[in-house]
Amino acid sequence: MEVRNQSEIKTKVTQVSFIDLKRQYRQHREEILGLIDNILSSGTYILGDVVENFEKNAAKYLGCKYVLSVANGTDALILIFKSLNIGPGDEVILPTNSFVATAGAVAAVGATPILCDISNDLNLDVAQLQALITKKTKAIIPVHLTGRPAEMDKINEIAKQYSLFVVEDAAQSIGARYKNAMTGTLSDAGCFSLHPLKNLHVYGDGGLISTNNDKLYADIKLLRNHGLVNRDTCMRWGLNSRLDTLQAGIANFSLSYIEKWNNQRRHMAAIYRDTLKNVIETPSDKSHEHSVYHNFVAFAEKRDELMKFLLSKGIETKIHYPIQIHLQPAAASLGYKLGDFPTAENIAERMISLPIYSELLADEQEYVIETILRFYRG
Ligand SMILES: *Cc1c(COP(=O)(O)O)cnc(C)c1O
C-alpha cells in the first residue's frame, strides 16, 4: 500500500471563518505566556514601566510626540473631547457609516453628533462638510474606516478656515499612511482601539491616544487616572481609564509585529483585487494612501444572495455596517430619516466584508475566491 507523507495530503478547505483569533495566540503562545508571567511576577498591575515603555514605542512607531494608553477606543475619544472642552451645546461632525462608538463618544460628553454622508471610499465626503458647519460646531471626526485614510488635507483645510478641532478616529487604521504620515497623527489627536478584532490588539479591551499637543497630553494623563497628580491630590474630576499593565505588555509585543501583520493583510487584499475585479467592485489605494485593510469591503451586485451562497459553502462574511448611525434607534432624537444620506444608504445595500486577517491561509482565501467566482459565473 502506498504511504503518503502527511504533509502531502492537502486537506480540502470547506470552511472559512470571518476571523479566528486563536490562531495568532497559538503562533506566539510561548512568548505571550512568558511575558504574562514576567508581569504577574513583577507585582505591578496598573501603570508602571511596562505601560510607559509601550507608550514610548507606540509614539515612535506612529511618529508623534505622545501616546497615552487608555481602557478602550471609546474612552480615548471621550477623553480627547473632555480635554478639548467639547460638551453640551457643541456639535461634532462625523460620518454616518462608522461603528456606533464614534457617535456614542460625542453623546457621552453631552455634545450633539452631526452626521455626514460618505464617498465611495467609505470615508467622510469632504464636499458635504462645509454645509454642516454652524456656530455650534466644535470639531470634525474623520474615521479612517476599514484602515483606509480619510482625505485629511481637505478636512484640515476646512477645519482651519472655521477654527475647528480635528480628532481622527483611527480605531481601524493603525499603521495606515496618508502621504507617508501615520493616520492618527494628522490632527489635534487620534484615537486607536486595541479591541481583539482590531489589527493591533490585546486580549481584552484597550485603547490609545496619539497627539503632538503638550497640553492635551498633560490633561489626559491626569484625566485617565482620576485627575490625580499624585497619590492623594485630585486636580480635576477624572475617570478610571487606564490600559492594564498586563495588556500593555501584550500590546508592546504585538507592536513589533504590526507592520508584518498589516503587510499580510495588504498582500491578501491585492490577491482579492486581482482575482475578483471582474465580478465585484474592490477597494484599491490611491497613490497617496497606504491602507491596512482592517476590513476588505467590496461592493457586490446581488449581495444578499452572494452572502447566503457563501455561507452555504461554509464561508462567513459580514456587513460593515448594516445599520448606519443615522438609522440607529439611539439616534432617533437627532431627527434623521431614511433618504438623508443617499451614498451611504446605497453602499449599505451593496457592501460585503470578505475574510481578511494575517493568519488566513492561502488555501482558504483561494476557496473564498473560487466560491465567489462560481456564484457569478454559474
Ligand atoms: C472599534 C471602534 C471604536 C471603539 O473602540 P473600542 O475599543 O471598542 O471602544 C471606535 N470607532 C471605530 C471606527 C471602531 O472601529
The ligand as a Tripos MOL2 file, in Angstrom:
@<TRIPOS>MOLECULE
LIG
   15    15     1     0     0
SMALL
NO_CHARGES

@<TRIPOS>ATOM
      1 C1        -13.6590   49.7380   17.4170 C.3       1 LIG1
      2 C2        -14.0010   51.1260   17.0910 C.ar      1 LIG1
      3 C3        -14.2060   52.1130   18.0750 C.ar      1 LIG1
      4 C4        -14.2790   51.8060   19.5420 C.3       1 LIG1
      5 O1        -13.1960   51.1550   20.0850 O.3       1 LIG1
      6 P1        -13.4030   50.2800   21.4090 P.3       1 LIG1
      7 O2        -12.0000   49.9300   21.7950 O.co2     1 LIG1
      8 O3        -14.2190   49.0900   21.0380 O.co2     1 LIG1
      9 O4        -14.0660   51.1290   22.4230 O.co2     1 LIG1
     10 C5        -14.4360   53.4110   17.6750 C.ar      1 LIG1
     11 N1        -14.5010   53.7370   16.3750 N.ar      1 LIG1
     12 C6        -14.3380   52.8190   15.4040 C.ar      1 LIG1
     13 C7        -14.4110   53.2570   13.9780 C.3       1 LIG1
     14 C8        -14.1050   51.4810   15.7260 C.ar      1 LIG1
     15 O5        -13.9630   50.5840   14.7440 O.3       1 LIG1
@<TRIPOS>BOND
     1     1     2 1
     2     2     3 ar
     3     2    14 ar
     4     3     4 1
     5     3    10 ar
     6     4     5 1
     7     5     6 1
     8     6     7 2
     9     6     8 1
    10     6     9 1
    11    10    11 ar
    12    11    12 ar
    13    12    13 1
    14    12    14 ar
    15    14    15 1
@<TRIPOS>SUBSTRUCTURE
     1 LIG1         1 GROUP 0 **** ****
